[in-house]
Amino acid sequence: MIKIEAIVREDKFEDIKEALSKVGVNGITVSQVMGCGRSKGYKELIRGSEVTITMLPKLKFEIIVSDESWEKKTIDAILQAAYTGNPGDGKIFSYDLRNVIRVRTKEQGTAAIN
């Protein structure tokens, strides 16, 4: 099993959700997060004063898949939907996952995610 985390622009939510649905990925968790990358934010004029905004709002998608073929399909869908070509498009992380347990039924492993 593999956990995929994608930190992406907020305005790409619908595009990514639709792309994941098209490839058959249904179980996702989405959180609103804040962070900064290489650019360290931007400057904005607020009430006549220049303010540096260092933490930018982003979305974090968390997805668990059963194997490498699903990992590739999922990552490819996110890459295509999230891409703008501009700084701040985001990052995708992929981790090996030791176990998953469905609380209601006590199922474990891939049975818990299918």
C-alpha positions as CSV (number, residue, x, y, z in Angstrom):
1,M,0.0,0.0,0.0
2,I,1.1,3.5,-0.8
3,K,0.1,6.9,0.6
4,I,0.2,9.9,-1.8
5,E,0.1,13.4,-0.4
6,A,-0.2,16.3,-2.8
7,I,0.1,20.0,-1.7
8,V,-1.5,22.1,-4.5
9,R,-3.1,25.4,-5.3
10,E,-6.5,26.0,-3.8
11,D,-8.0,26.9,-7.2
12,K,-7.1,23.4,-8.6
13,F,-9.5,21.6,-6.3
14,E,-12.3,20.8,-8.7
15,D,-9.8,19.9,-11.6
16,I,-7.9,17.5,-9.4
17,K,-11.1,15.9,-7.9
18,E,-12.5,15.4,-11.4
19,A,-9.2,13.9,-12.7
20,L,-9.0,11.5,-9.8
21,S,-12.6,10.4,-10.3
22,K,-11.9,9.8,-14.0
23,V,-9.1,7.3,-13.2
24,G,-11.2,5.6,-10.5
25,V,-9.7,7.0,-7.3
26,N,-12.6,7.6,-4.9
27,G,-11.2,7.6,-1.4
28,I,-9.5,11.0,-0.8
29,T,-9.1,13.3,2.2
30,V,-8.6,17.0,1.5
31,S,-7.4,19.6,4.1
32,Q,-6.7,23.3,4.0
33,V,-3.1,24.0,4.8
34,M,-0.6,26.8,4.7
35,G,3.0,26.8,3.7
36,C,5.8,28.3,1.6
37,G,8.3,27.0,-0.8
38,R,11.3,28.5,-2.5
39,S,9.6,31.8,-3.3
40,K,8.9,32.5,0.4
41,G,5.7,34.2,-0.4
42,Y,5.0,37.6,-1.9
43,K,4.5,41.3,-1.0
44,E,1.1,42.9,-0.9
45,L,-0.2,46.4,-0.2
46,I,-2.6,46.3,2.8
47,R,-4.1,49.6,4.0
48,G,-1.2,51.6,2.5
49,S,1.5,49.4,4.0
50,E,3.6,46.8,2.2
51,V,3.2,43.4,3.9
52,T,5.1,40.2,3.1
53,I,2.8,37.2,2.9
54,T,5.0,34.3,3.7
55,M,2.5,31.5,4.3
56,L,0.3,30.8,1.3
57,P,-3.0,28.9,1.5
58,K,-2.9,25.5,-0.2
59,L,-4.8,22.2,-0.3
60,K,-3.5,18.9,0.8
61,F,-4.9,15.8,-0.8
62,E,-4.2,12.5,1.0
63,I,-4.9,9.3,-1.0
64,I,-4.1,5.6,-0.1
65,V,-3.7,3.2,-3.1
66,S,-3.1,-0.5,-3.1
67,D,-0.1,-0.8,-5.5
68,E,2.4,0.9,-7.8
69,S,0.1,0.8,-10.8
70,W,-2.5,2.8,-8.9
71,E,0.2,5.1,-7.6
72,K,1.3,6.0,-11.1
73,K,-2.3,6.6,-12.3
74,T,-3.1,8.7,-9.3
75,I,0.1,10.8,-9.5
76,D,-0.3,11.3,-13.3
77,A,-3.8,12.5,-12.8
78,I,-2.8,15.0,-10.1
79,L,0.2,16.2,-12.2
80,Q,-2.0,16.9,-15.2
81,A,-4.8,18.6,-13.3
82,A,-2.6,20.7,-11.0
83,Y,-0.1,22.0,-13.5
84,T,0.0,25.7,-14.4
85,G,3.7,26.0,-15.2
86,N,4.1,28.8,-12.6
87,P,5.9,28.7,-9.2
88,G,3.6,27.4,-6.5
89,D,2.0,24.5,-8.4
90,G,2.9,22.3,-5.5
91,K,4.5,19.0,-4.5
92,I,3.5,15.3,-4.5
93,F,4.9,12.9,-1.9
94,S,4.7,9.1,-2.0
95,Y,5.2,6.8,1.0
96,D,5.2,3.1,1.6
97,L,2.4,2.4,4.1
98,R,2.7,-0.4,6.6
99,N,-0.9,-1.0,7.5
100,V,-4.5,0.4,7.2
101,I,-7.3,-0.6,9.6
102,R,-11.0,0.1,8.9
103,V,-12.3,1.0,12.4
104,R,-15.9,-0.2,11.8
105,T,-15.1,-3.8,10.5
106,K,-11.5,-4.2,11.8
107,E,-10.4,-5.1,8.2
108,Q,-6.7,-4.6,7.6
109,G,-4.4,-4.0,4.6
110,T,-5.9,-3.7,1.1
111,A,-9.2,-5.0,2.3
112,A,-9.6,-1.9,4.4
113,I,-9.1,0.5,1.4
114,N,-11.2,-1.4,-1.2
